[in-house]
């Protein structure tokens, strides 16, 4: 199930998320089962993130 802390960081925007990812390299973000329908994920570093059963339909994404 989605980690509420990880989702809260993502909702703060790409710069905050990517800075957190850079600082916390050992953390595997858990965004499983989250609804990201139509979210703009352009530039968001999602490498290694758990996106199992996440709704990414109509999501704009360019993964770093």
Secondary structure, 3 states (H helix, E strand, C coil): CCCHHHHHHHHCCHHHHHHHHHHCCCCCCECCCCECCCCECCCCCCCCCECCCCECCCCECCCC
